[in-house]
Amino acid sequence: MSEEMSPTPDLLAVMRELYAREINCGMYSFWDMGFCVFLGDERNGIKIQRWFEISEFDQAAAWLEQKAREHFPEAFGSEERR
C-alpha cells in the first residue's frame, strides 16, 4: 500500500487505497454475526469474503489488503510486499 499507511492500516484506509487502484471491495454487517468484508462486486463477482466477529474486526484491514494482493497482483506491480 502507499507509504502513508500505518503498519496496521485501518479498514477505511485500505478500502480507499483499493478504490484508487480500481479494485472493488466492500463491507456489510448483520447483527449478531459481525461484519462481512469482501473483495469484488456483485456485477463482476465476489472473489472472496470473510466474516469478522466484532472481537476480531481489527484483523479485517490486513486480511483485505493481503487478499487484494493475492487476487490482483498486477494492481500492485513490483511494490514490495509488507
C-alpha positions in Angstrom: 0.0 0.0 0.0 1.1 3.6 0.0 3.8 5.0 2.2 1.2 7.0 4.1 -0.4 3.8 5.6 0.5 2.7 9.1 1.9 -0.8 9.7 -1.5 -1.9 10.8 -3.8 0.0 8.5 -7.4 0.7 9.3 -10.1 -0.7 7.1 -11.1 2.6 5.6 -7.6 3.4 4.5 -7.2 0.0 2.8 -10.6 0.4 1.1 -9.6 3.9 -0.2 -6.3 2.6 -1.5 -8.0 -0.3 -3.3 -10.5 2.1 -4.8 -7.7 4.2 -6.1 -6.2 1.0 -7.7 -9.6 0.2 -9.3 -10.2 -2.8 -7.1 -13.7 -3.2 -5.9 -14.4 -4.2 -2.3 -16.9 -3.7 0.4 -18.4 -4.5 3.8 -21.7 -5.1 5.3 -23.0 -6.0 8.8 -25.5 -8.4 10.1 -26.5 -8.0 13.7 -25.2 -10.9 15.8 -23.0 -12.2 13.0 -20.5 -9.3 12.7 -19.1 -7.8 9.6 -18.6 -9.3 6.1 -15.7 -7.9 4.3 -15.3 -8.8 0.6 -13.2 -8.3 -2.5 -15.0 -7.9 -5.8 -18.6 -6.8 -6.5 -22.0 -8.1 -7.5 -21.6 -7.3 -11.2 -18.2 -9.0 -11.7 -18.4 -11.5 -8.9 -17.2 -11.6 -5.3 -13.7 -13.0 -5.3 -13.5 -13.8 -1.6 -15.3 -12.8 1.6 -14.9 -13.3 5.3 -17.0 -12.7 8.3 -15.3 -11.0 11.2 -16.9 -11.1 14.7 -16.7 -7.7 16.5 -13.9 -9.1 18.7 -11.7 -9.8 15.6 -12.7 -6.8 13.4 -9.2 -5.2 13.9 -7.9 -8.0 11.6 -10.1 -7.1 8.7 -7.9 -4.4 7.1 -4.8 -6.7 7.0 -6.9 -9.5 5.6 -8.4 -7.4 2.9 -5.0 -6.0 1.9 -3.5 -9.5 1.7 -6.3 -10.9 -0.4 -6.2 -7.9 -2.8 -2.5 -8.5 -3.3 -3.2 -12.3 -3.9 -6.1 -11.8 -6.3 -4.9 -8.6 -8.1 -1.1 -8.7 -8.1 -1.0 -6.7 -11.3 -2.5 -3.7 -9.5 0.4 -3.6 -7.2 3.1 -4.0 -9.8 6.6 -4.5 -8.3 5.8 -3.0 -4.9 7.5 -4.7 -2.1 5.0 -6.7 0.0 4.6 -5.7 3.6 
